[in-house]
Amino acid sequence: MRTYRVLAIVGVLGLLACEDDKPAPAAPTEAAPAAESALTPTSGPNLAQQINSQIGSVCKAYKKAARKAKSDLAKTPDDAQLQADVAAYQAVIADACT
């Protein structure tokens, strides 16, 4: 007797779960007004200025590390790893910090 109740409850819940599938509303035929660009802030702090200040601090750190690598390379000019490091720092600085 108890199994029939459980099966009945499971069946009813299954039917209720299937009822949630409703057709999606039709797309509007009129053109929607253009949304404002996310890049043009309407209020609050300017995100572009905040990002630029962070980029500036990263560039300062890379330039400082490049100066140290160059000074170390001046002490040992035959070190291939230091030559590669200096070249990599110069490439990053030229690409990101201009």
MODELLER restraints for C-alpha pairs under 7 A, 6 or more apart:
rsr = mdl.restraints
at = mdl.atoms
rsr.add(forms.Gaussian(group=physical.xy_distance, feature=features.Distance(at['CA:59:A'], at['CA:93:A']), mean=6.68, stdev=0.5))
rsr.add(forms.Gaussian(group=physical.xy_distance, feature=features.Distance(at['CA:59:A'], at['CA:97:A']), mean=5.88, stdev=0.5))
rsr.add(forms.Gaussian(group=physical.xy_distance, feature=features.Distance(at['CA:62:A'], at['CA:89:A']), mean=6.62, stdev=0.5))
rsr.add(forms.Gaussian(group=physical.xy_distance, feature=features.Distance(at['CA:62:A'], at['CA:93:A']), mean=6.91, stdev=0.5))
rsr.add(forms.Gaussian(group=physical.xy_distance, feature=features.Distance(at['CA:66:A'], at['CA:86:A']), mean=6.00, stdev=0.5))
rsr.add(forms.Gaussian(group=physical.xy_distance, feature=features.Distance(at['CA:66:A'], at['CA:89:A']), mean=5.67, stdev=0.5))
rsr.add(forms.Gaussian(group=physical.xy_distance, feature=features.Distance(at['CA:69:A'], at['CA:82:A']), mean=6.45, stdev=0.5))
rsr.add(forms.Gaussian(group=physical.xy_distance, feature=features.Distance(at['CA:69:A'], at['CA:85:A']), mean=7.00, stdev=0.5))
rsr.add(forms.Gaussian(group=physical.xy_distance, feature=features.Distance(at['CA:69:A'], at['CA:86:A']), mean=5.98, stdev=0.5))
rsr.add(forms.Gaussian(group=physical.xy_distance, feature=features.Distance(at['CA:70:A'], at['CA:86:A']), mean=6.34, stdev=0.5))
rsr.add(forms.Gaussian(group=physical.xy_distance, feature=features.Distance(at['CA:73:A'], at['CA:82:A']), mean=5.93, stdev=0.5))
rsr.add(forms.Gaussian(group=physical.xy_distance, feature=features.Distance(at['CA:73:A'], at['CA:83:A']), mean=6.90, stdev=0.5))
